[in-house]
Amino acid sequence: QVRLVESGGGLVQPGGSLRFSCAASGVTFSTYVTSWYRQAPGKERELVATITAVGGNTNYADSVKGRFTISRNNAKNTVYLQMNSLKPEDTAVYYCNLRRGSVTYWGQGTQVTVSS
C-alpha cells in the first residue's frame, strides 16, 4: 500500500519560513519524479516545484523562484520543500506528488496560512 505522509504546515507571518516534508512508503521512491503542488481557495491546483528522480534537476513556478527550494533524500524516501520569504499569496493547501509515467500518487495535503 502506497502512503505519502506530509508534515510541516501551519501559520506563519509574512516574510517567515516553513519546511515541508513528505515521506513515502510502499513505492520505490527513487524511481519517481516528485513535485509539490498547491491549491488556494477558489483556484485550481498549481505546480509549485519539481525534482527529478535521479540527478536532482529542479523546476519552479515563476511565483516561487528564488524563495522555495525542493530537495529529496532517496535514502529516506522523503521529499522536502523549504519555503522562505513567504507571502500572503502563498496561502494554500500544499500537496506532494509522486509520478512515474502514468502512475501518480498524492499526499493528503497540508495547510499553509501566511498572515500577520
C-alpha positions in Angstrom: 0.0 0.0 0.0 1.3 3.4 -1.0 1.4 6.1 1.6 2.6 9.7 1.4 2.6 11.5 4.7 3.1 15.2 4.7 4.2 17.3 7.6 5.3 20.9 8.3 2.4 23.1 7.5 1.0 25.9 9.7 0.5 29.6 10.3 3.4 31.9 9.6 3.8 35.7 9.3 4.8 37.3 6.0 8.5 37.0 5.5 8.7 33.9 7.5 9.8 30.4 6.6 8.4 26.9 6.7 9.8 23.5 5.7 7.6 20.7 4.4 8.4 17.1 4.2 6.7 14.2 2.5 7.6 10.7 3.5 6.7 7.9 1.1 6.3 4.2 1.7 5.2 1.3 -0.4 6.9 2.6 -3.5 10.4 2.6 -5.0 10.8 6.2 -4.2 14.0 6.8 -6.2 12.3 6.0 -9.5 9.6 8.7 -9.1 9.7 12.3 -10.1 8.5 14.2 -7.1 6.7 17.5 -7.0 4.8 19.9 -4.8 1.5 21.4 -5.8 -0.7 23.9 -4.1 -4.3 24.9 -4.2 -5.6 28.2 -2.9 -9.3 28.7 -2.1 -11.3 29.2 -5.3 -8.3 28.4 -7.5 -7.1 25.4 -9.5 -4.3 23.3 -8.2 -1.0 24.6 -9.5 2.5 23.1 -9.8 5.0 24.7 -7.4 8.2 22.7 -7.8 9.5 19.5 -9.3 12.7 17.5 -8.8 13.7 14.6 -11.0 14.1 11.0 -9.7 17.9 10.9 -10.2 20.2 13.8 -10.7 18.1 16.3 -8.8 17.2 18.6 -11.6 14.6 21.1 -10.4 12.0 23.4 -11.8 9.9 26.0 -10.1 6.9 28.1 -10.8 7.8 31.7 -11.5 5.9 32.9 -8.5 8.2 30.9 -6.1 11.6 31.1 -7.8 14.3 32.3 -5.5 12.2 31.7 -2.4 11.3 28.0 -2.4 13.7 25.1 -2.7 12.7 21.5 -3.4 15.0 18.6 -2.4 14.9 14.9 -1.9 16.6 12.2 0.1 16.1 8.9 -1.7 17.7 7.0 1.2 14.9 8.3 3.4 12.1 8.2 0.8 11.4 11.8 1.5 10.9 15.0 -0.5 11.2 18.4 1.1 10.0 21.9 0.3 11.9 24.8 2.0 9.8 28.0 1.8 11.4 31.3 2.6 10.2 34.9 2.3 6.6 33.7 2.5 3.8 36.0 1.2 0.1 36.0 1.9 -0.5 34.8 -1.7 1.4 31.6 -0.8 -1.5 30.7 1.4 -2.9 27.4 0.2 -3.1 23.6 0.8 0.2 22.1 -0.4 0.3 18.5 -1.8 3.3 16.3 -2.5 3.1 14.2 -5.7 5.0 11.2 -7.0 4.8 10.4 -10.7 6.3 7.8 -12.9 4.8 7.5 -16.3 1.0 7.3 -16.0 1.2 6.4 -12.3 0.8 9.2 -9.8 0.3 9.4 -6.1 -0.8 12.3 -3.9 -0.2 13.3 -0.3 -3.1 14.2 1.9 -2.4 17.9 1.7 -1.2 20.3 4.4 -2.4 23.9 5.0 -0.1 26.9 4.9 -1.5 30.2 6.0 0.6 33.3 5.7 -0.9 36.1 7.7 0.1 38.8 10.2 
